[in-house]
């Protein structure tokens, strides 16, 4: 099944653009055996997500659990992905 990552974002969000770059960079550097499925969701297209995360975007969820918001630390994100992979 792999590791499920959701990147919650919105248009015209500078923090989102920066965080997306970090996410993409970390995913590109992961070993091939770590299977990550990335989905990008605009919270403004979902009323529940907008109500929950309106002021926190960007938000990164790993296997449905919030990992980070506003900024993504690349080292911490990579470690969390490896740990999620090992838990299977």
GITASUL-V357654 format. One record per backbone hydrogen bond with DSSP energy under -0.5 kcal/mol. NH is the residue of the N-H (numbers start at 1). CO is the residue of the C=O. E is the energy in kcal/mol with one decimal. If there is no record, write none. Layout:
NH;CO;E  NH;CO;E
//
This chain:
3;35;-3.3  5;3;-0.6  5;37;-3.0  6;61;-2.4  7;39;-2.9  8;6;-0.7  8;59;-3.3  9;7;-0.5  9;41;-2.8  13;10;-0.5  14;12;-0.5  17;13;-2.1  18;14;-2.1  19;15;-2.7  20;16;-2.7  21;17;-1.6  22;18;-1.6  23;19;-2.7  24;20;-2.8  25;21;-2.2  26;22;-2.6  27;23;-2.6  28;24;-2.1  29;25;-1.3  30;26;-0.7  30;27;-0.8  34;31;-1.7  35;33;-1.0  36;34;-0.7  37;3;-3.1  38;36;-0.6  39;5;-2.6  41;7;-2.6  41;39;-0.5  43;9;-2.8  43;41;-0.8  45;42;-2.1  46;43;-1.7  50;43;-0.6  50;46;-2.7  51;47;-2.4  52;48;-2.0  53;49;-3.0  54;50;-1.5  56;53;-1.9  57;53;-1.0  58;8;-0.7  59;8;-1.8  60;68;-2.6  61;6;-2.7  61;59;-0.5  62;65;-2.9  63;4;-3.9  63;61;-0.6  65;62;-1.8  67;60;-3.4  68;60;-1.4  70;56;-1.1  70;58;-2.2  71;69;-2.7  73;71;-0.5  74;72;-0.6  77;73;-2.6  78;74;-2.4  79;75;-2.3  80;76;-2.2  81;77;-2.2  82;78;-2.3  83;79;-2.6  84;80;-2.4  85;81;-2.2  86;82;-2.4  87;83;-2.0  88;84;-1.1
//
